[in-house]
Amino acid sequence: DALVLAHLPAGAAVDLRNPADVKSMLRRVGVDVPDTRAWRLEAMREVHPAVEALLQWRKAERIATTFGHQWLDEHVHGGRLRGAWSSTDGAAGRMTAQAGLHNLPAELRPVVRADPGWVFVQADLGQIEPRVLAAVSGDRALVQATRADDLYRPVADRLRVERPIAKVAVLAAMYGQTSGTAGQALQGMERAYPVAMQYLRDADRAGREGRELRTFGGRLIPMYDTIAERDDEPDDGAVDDRSVSAALAARGRYARNASVQGAAAELFKAWAATVRARLAATSARIVLCLHDELILHVPETEAEHAAATVTACLDEASGRWFRGTEVRFVTDVQVVRSWADAKG
């Protein structure tokens, strides 16, 4: 607390966890705010150094509360961070994890280090979802774009827009965003990649209608009921037409995204399984596989071989899983000593 209190008159007593005390403290230094919500204080960082100090204190407090002694006692054993992990969670079937494996703050990542004489081989799948969309839809123009290391560059050229706008357009198509810059860019997507867009529309329509879908690999994606569909005896006017329409649109977006994310999750798992099999005779071991990220703990003398194997296994797994599609998948592989380096 001292770094915040240093900006107050000597002897001032403030409970930084009490919003009323914090509001009074800020008023004393000339910062009058209706409340102390983070978004409001963020805009006032430059007004007084006490605001910046308070925001830094809150960040440190959250880390200390979430990742303090109790977290260490529960999840760190024998020098290893061990959190609950699920191989298939949610509609997309992606891997999920807890205890910081999914969202460890950047300030703590340096403590996740390889053993002496060992390193981490970390690999991220690059632009995985648009590449998967090319594979599952069979859109020849989008397949051709995957030949590039940066898929968004040829998409931008085809749409005749800047790369950032092309990226927005591709992601908006998969996530069902239709307004603003995304809406304008989507018009170009419809002309440039009609097969991929039709695939997404079909998934969206199935979601709106409440029909079940299956991923490329055959896994069932069940549709949930909207509030209106769950209510057998709705009160008159309780659910208006606008609410019903919004709920169905949301389910459509859920379906179009799950159909792509689900196939991406299947490829990731096939890749991870292939890596494990191909490195079984070595000392390398997978220590984390989550979403699009694979991390191996490897003796330093085996790092070069392991890194090359990870890349080769992606070619093998994608060639087997999406046989005949000619889609190119890429991965960024790094050899690092701490998780912070991998995230950098």
Buried (B, 14 or more C-beta within 10 A) or exposed (E): EEBBBEBBEEEEEBEBEEEEBBBEBBEEBEBEBEEBEEEEBEEBEEBBBBBBBBBEBBEEEEBEEBBEEEBEEEBBEEEEBEBEBEEBEEBBBBBBBEBBBBEBEEEBBEEBBBEEEBBBBBBBBBBBBBBBBBBBBBBEBBBBBBEBEBBBBBBBBBBEBEBEBBBBBBBBBBBBBEEEBBEBBBEBBBEBBEBBBEBBBBBBEBBBEBEEBEBBBEBEBEBEEBEBBEEEEEEEEEBEEEEBEEBBBBBBBBBBBBBBBBBBBBBBBBBBBBBBEBBEEBEBEBBBBBBBBBBBBBBBEBBEBBBEBBBEBBBBBBBEBBEEBBBBBBBEBBBBBBBBBBBE
